[in-house]
Amino acid sequence: MAVAAELRARGAEVSFLGTRERIEADLVPAAGYEIDYLAVRGLDRRNPLKAAAAGVRAMAAIPAARRALRRRQADVVLGGGGYVAGPAGLAALRLRLPLVLTEADSELGFANRLLAGRARRVCLAFPIVGREGERYLVTGRPVPAAVLSADREAARRRFGIGAGERCLLVVGGSQGAHSVNECAMAAFAAADRDFDVLHVAGRRDYVALQERLEAAGGDRYTLLEYEPDLGDCLAACDLVLGRAGGSIFELTAAGRPAVLVPYPHATANHQSGNAAWMAEAGAAIVIPDAELQPQRLRELVGGLLGNAARLERMAVASRSLAKRDAAARIADEVLAAA
């Protein structure tokens, strides 16, 4: 979406390929872009039958992707590494269209591994061992413009957070992170604390968490179902608790320190690599999902928010990792390929 906005600002026509079951079905039309849908699903590597069925659906989606690209008169295809990227990328190659790929994590996902050898350029969020040379370019991961432009004072007024108060942001993606949601609620909803909690729960857990919060009578605890770009949330907070997917680049763009809980079932354990990148720079503390406990979390977060000097050092380290021009650099590669 960030690259699309950059391309549109330069006069390019942009449309999307996606699925009706994923978040793009809401976000893309709302942003004013047209979208064509493919009937694909993710690969469930723990279930061979489901994985095989997903592979068959992906192959069947290639002709539909090819028809969409012809209808749109595409000059270039940008792949984001998700479920749709495999069929879309293969369709582009069959039509002899230039292909540019983006990888948000510290390991290439399945679709990008499949396509990288024939792509014009592969734009990496992180340096990846064995992925060097002219074909590969470390650009960072694009972030929404709202993250780059959000106003802290306005964001704090929106959420009712006092100017001098500390705030923890808990976030786990559009569907939420169940273990993080549960532990944060247990640790902070009824706790005696001197900081605010801003919790983006995700759609899956929101109703149950809302009931628990009401029962606990949690003070200075704001529970949200979903925020599309996190710009205001990141501007308002002082520390982030969440997973370690590609969205860690939004944390660095906003200059926020973090407590990261990598998703243990991520492909090739890439979230642990993402988290290590921030931790090695001094911008994050990492807790394995299996070790996430309310008491430990309460002590860790309380200690960080109570130590202004350490929090500032972590914030400086976070800002040092930011690549705020990633969308513009990827747009350069897309236009050059076209």
TORZA-94759 format. One record per residue (C-alpha): residue in three letters; x, y, z. Coordinates in steps of 0.5 Angstrom, whole numbers, padded with zeros to 4 digits, always signed. Example, Ala and Ser with C-alpha at 12.3 -4.5 7.8 and 13.67 -1.06 7.14 Angstrom:
<vexros>
ALA+0025-0009+0016SER+0027-0002+0014
</vexros>
This chain:
<vexros>
MET+0000+0000+0000ALA+0006+0005+0002VAL+0009+0003-0005ALA+0002+0004-0009ALA+0001+0011-0006GLU+0009+0013-0008LEU+0007+0010-0015ARG+0001+0014-0016ALA+0004+0020-0013ARG+0009+0020-0019GLY+0003+0019-0024ALA+0003+0011-0025GLU-0004+0007-0025VAL-0004+0002-0020SER-0008-0004-0018PHE-0008-0010-0014LEU-0009-0018-0014GLY-0011-0021-0007THR-0016-0025-0004ARG-0023-0024-0001GLU-0021-0027+0005ARG-0015-0023+0007ILE-0015-0016+0010GLU-0013-0013+0003ALA-0021-0014+0001ASP-0022-0008+0006LEU-0016-0004+0005VAL-0015-0004-0002PRO-0022-0001-0004ALA-0022+0003+0002ALA-0016+0007-0001GLY-0019+0008-0008TYR-0015+0002-0012GLU-0018-0003-0016ILE-0017-0010-0014ASP-0018-0017-0018TYR-0019-0023-0013LEU-0015-0030-0014ALA-0018-0036-0010VAL-0012-0038-0007ARG-0010-0040+0001GLY-0003-0041+0005LEU+0001-0047+0005ASP+0000-0051+0012ARG+0006-0054+0012ARG+0004-0058+0018ASN-0002-0062+0014PRO+0000-0065+0008LEU-0007-0066+0005LYS-0008-0058+0006ALA-0001-0056+0003ALA-0003-0060-0003ALA-0010-0057-0004ALA-0007-0050-0003GLY-0001-0052-0008VAL-0007-0054-0013ARG-0011-0048-0012ALA-0005-0044-0013MET-0003-0047-0020ALA-0010-0046-0022ALA-0010-0039-0020ILE-0004-0037-0025PRO-0009-0037-0031ALA-0014-0032-0027ALA-0008-0028-0026ARG-0005-0028-0033ARG-0012-0025-0035ALA-0012-0020-0030LEU-0005-0017-0032ARG-0008-0017-0039ARG-0014-0014-0038ARG-0010-0008-0033GLN-0005-0008-0039ALA+0000-0008-0034ASP+0007-0006-0035VAL+0011-0009-0029VAL+0009-0013-0023LEU+0011-0012-0016GLY+0010-0018-0011GLY+0010-0018-0004GLY+0011-0025-0002GLY+0004-0027+0000TYR-0001-0032-0002VAL-0002-0029-0008ALA+0005-0027-0010GLY+0007-0034-0013PRO+0001-0035-0018ALA+0002-0027-0020GLY+0009-0028-0021LEU+0009-0034-0025ALA+0003-0031-0029ALA+0008-0024-0030LEU+0014-0029-0032ARG+0009-0032-0037LEU+0007-0026-0040ARG+0014-0023-0040LEU+0013-0018-0036PRO+0018-0015-0031LEU+0018-0017-0024VAL+0020-0014-0018LEU+0020-0017-0011THR+0019-0015-0004GLU+0021-0019+0002ALA+0019-0016+0009ASP+0023-0021+0013SER+0030-0024+0015GLU+0029-0030+0011LEU+0026-0031+0004GLY+0019-0034+0004PHE+0016-0039-0001ALA+0014-0035-0006ASN+0020-0031-0006ARG+0025-0037-0006LEU+0021-0039-0012LEU+0021-0033-0016ALA+0027-0029-0014GLY+0032-0032-0019ARG+0028-0029-0025ALA+0026-0023-0022ARG+0029-0016-0024ARG+0030-0014-0017VAL+0029-0017-0010CYS+0028-0011-0005LEU+0030-0014+0002ALA+0028-0011+0009PHE+0034-0014+0012PRO+0041-0016+0009ILE+0040-0024+0008VAL+0046-0028+0007GLY+0047-0031+0000ARG+0042-0026-0003GLU+0047-0021-0005GLY+0049-0019-0012GLU+0046-0014-0017ARG+0039-0017-0017TYR+0038-0016-0009LEU+0038-0009-0006VAL+0037-0008+0001THR+0031-0002+0002GLY+0028-0004+0008ARG+0021-0005+0009PRO+0016+0001+0007VAL+0011+0004+0012PRO+0005+0007+0012ALA+0005+0015+0011ALA+0001+0016+0017VAL+0007+0013+0021LEU+0012+0018+0018SER+0007+0024+0019ALA+0003+0022+0026ASP+0003+0028+0031ARG+0004+0025+0038GLU+0000+0031+0042ALA-0006+0030+0037ALA-0005+0022+0038ARG-0005+0023+0045ARG-0011+0027+0045ARG-0015+0022+0041PHE-0013+0016+0046GLY-0014+0021+0053ILE-0007+0020+0055GLY-0004+0026+0059ALA+0002+0030+0056GLY+0007+0027+0061GLU+0004+0020+0062ARG+0008+0014+0060CYS+0004+0009+0055LEU+0005+0002+0053LEU+0002+0000+0046VAL+0000-0008+0045VAL-0001-0010+0038GLY-0001-0016+0034GLY-0003-0015+0027SER-0010-0015+0024GLN-0012-0022+0027GLY-0008-0020+0034ALA-0003-0025+0037HIS-0007-0029+0042SER-0002-0031+0047VAL+0001-0023+0047ASN-0007-0021+0048GLU-0008-0026+0054CYS-0002-0024+0058ALA-0002-0017+0057MET-0009-0017+0059ALA-0007-0021+0065ALA-0001-0017+0067PHE-0004-0010+0066ALA-0012-0010+0066ALA-0013-0010+0074ALA-0006-0008+0076ASP-0004-0002+0080ARG+0001+0001+0075ASP+0003+0009+0073PHE+0002+0008+0066ASP-0003+0008+0060VAL-0004+0002+0056LEU-0007+0002+0049HIS-0008-0005+0046VAL-0010-0006+0039ALA-0013-0013+0040GLY-0015-0016+0033ARG-0021-0018+0031ARG-0021-0025+0033ASP-0020-0024+0041TYR-0023-0017+0041VAL-0030-0019+0044ALA-0027-0024+0049LEU-0022-0019+0052GLN-0027-0013+0052GLU-0031-0017+0057ARG-0025-0019+0061LEU-0023-0011+0061GLU-0030-0009+0064ALA-0030-0015+0069ALA-0023-0012+0071GLY-0025-0005+0071GLY-0018-0003+0068ASP-0017+0004+0069ARG-0012+0008+0064TYR-0013+0002+0059THR-0016+0003+0052LEU-0018-0003+0048LEU-0018-0003+0040GLU-0021-0008+0035TYR-0016-0006+0030GLU-0012+0000+0027PRO-0011+0000+0019ASP-0004+0004+0020LEU-0002+0004+0027GLY+0000+0012+0026ASP-0003+0015+0032CYS-0002+0009+0036LEU+0006+0009+0035ALA+0006+0016+0036ALA+0002+0016+0043CYS+0006+0011+0046ASP+0013+0010+0049LEU+0014+0003+0049VAL+0011-0003+0044LEU+0009-0010+0046GLY+0008-0015+0040ARG+0010-0020+0035ALA+0016-0019+0031GLY+0014-0019+0024GLY+0015-0014+0018SER+0012-0009+0022ILE+0018-0008+0026PHE+0020-0003+0021GLU+0014+0001+0023LEU+0017+0001+0030THR+0023+0004+0028ALA+0020+0009+0023ALA+0017+0012+0029GLY+0023+0011+0034ARG+0020+0006+0039PRO+0023+0001+0043ALA+0020-0006+0044VAL+0019-0012+0048LEU+0018-0017+0042VAL+0015-0024+0043PRO+0017-0028+0036TYR+0011-0032+0033PRO+0014-0039+0034HIS+0011-0042+0028ALA+0013-0037+0023THR+0016-0040+0017ALA+0023-0041+0018ASN+0023-0038+0025HIS+0024-0031+0021GLN+0021-0027+0027SER+0026-0029+0031GLY+0031-0027+0026ASN+0027-0020+0026ALA+0027-0019+0033ALA+0034-0021+0034TRP+0036-0015+0029MET+0033-0010+0033ALA+0035-0013+0040GLU+0042-0013+0037ALA+0042-0006+0036GLY+0039-0005+0043ALA+0032-0003+0041ALA+0029-0009+0044ILE+0028-0014+0049VAL+0026-0021+0046ILE+0022-0026+0050PRO+0020-0033+0047ASP+0013-0034+0047ALA+0014-0040+0051GLU+0016-0036+0057LEU+0011-0030+0057GLN+0008-0030+0064PRO+0004-0024+0067GLN+0009-0023+0073ARG+0015-0023+0068LEU+0012-0018+0063ARG+0009-0013+0069GLU+0016-0013+0072LEU+0019-0012+0065VAL+0015-0007+0062GLY+0014-0003+0069GLY+0022-0003+0070LEU+0023+0000+0062LEU+0017+0005+0063GLY+0020+0007+0070ASN+0027+0008+0067ALA+0027+0014+0062ALA+0035+0014+0061ARG+0034+0007+0058LEU+0028+0008+0054GLU+0031+0014+0051ARG+0037+0010+0049MET+0033+0004+0046ALA+0029+0009+0042VAL+0035+0012+0039ALA+0037+0005+0037SER+0031+0004+0034ARG+0031+0010+0030SER+0038+0009+0028LEU+0035+0002+0024ALA+0030+0006+0021LYS+0029+0006+0013ARG+0024+0012+0012ASP+0025+0012+0005ALA+0024+0005+0003ALA+0017+0006-0001ALA+0021+0011-0005ARG+0027+0007-0007ILE+0022+0001-0008ALA+0018+0005-0013ASP+0024+0007-0016GLU+0026+0000-0018VAL+0019-0001-0020LEU+0019+0005-0025ALA+0026+0003-0028ALA+0023-0004-0029ALA+0017-0002-0033
</vexros>
